[in-house]
């Protein structure tokens, strides 16, 4: 029997990783598409990559919506969720109703903090793997995926009881499911895929928040500046570094453990960004320009609230959150008047 994998939110990131998993013998990879359904149904995904070349990925099944996936009566071993996390708009865990079986592992490849909680509440018996990636991918047109840079992805079992208590007998299953997911990615050519513990993965989420929460809203507030331009401007560089330092100093206080020494420092992140001449911009800036809702809550709001519950404030981050959230609210009110 094949291992059945379902991708929920087959946009740029979801389709890219699906295309690598589909190369592994014994894996059957299907997708739920949204706006790109017709193009993918007709021609599959056309992938271009400086590392893997140009190739076509044809899913085993292409579904137009969750109902179609439910009607297929497929027993899914893994459901990979790569949608944008917008808890202020909708609870995407609802999409998985009727798809999660007793042996299904849910893998969340989403930005932000606190993204696991809705799934843990709705499916308390399911294995949940929390994944963080820094791959840069885009979908310039329906079904066409452009992989630009990096393939790093880290995933760990979501076991929040370990933050304050003892392990449970079911933890071993979650660890094994997570390890098998990472092993499949490695076999599919993603060499820098790593399996982490629950604790280290949450530290990774905070570390990525330091990058996203500094770059994303700053690009929006500077009218779509590129990462390269911001990191090379003296004052913006000082601002970005200040936000990152604030977050990375707060995270160990919240989690009760230090950041691993092998994690990049703010200075190293700035230097790396200064070498990125691809013209890439943060996803939040692109969402703003396209009139879409932005991932404000999981990237900015949740870290502030989580830290505040423990008695810590992050004034630089709070300022960015207040400004960009108000900008979105003002635009929504203006649209409502039209």
Secondary structure, 3 states (H helix, E strand, C coil): CCEEEEEECCCHHHHHHHHHHCCCCCEEEEEECCCCHHHHHHHCEEEEECCCEEEEECCCCEECCHHHHHHCCCCCCEEEECCCCCCCCCCHHHHHCCCCCCCCEEEEECCCCCCCHHHHHHCCCCEEEEEEECCEEEEEECCEEEEEECCCEEEEECCHHHHCCCCCCCHHHHHHHHHHHHHHHHHCCCCCEEEECHHHHHHHHHHHHHHHHHHHHHHHHCCCCCHHHHHHCHHHHHHHHHHHHHHHHHHHHHHCCCCCCCCCCHHHHHHHHHCCCCCCCCHHHHHHHCCCCCCHHHHHHHHHHHHHHCCCCCHHHHHHHHHHHHHHHHHHHHHHHC
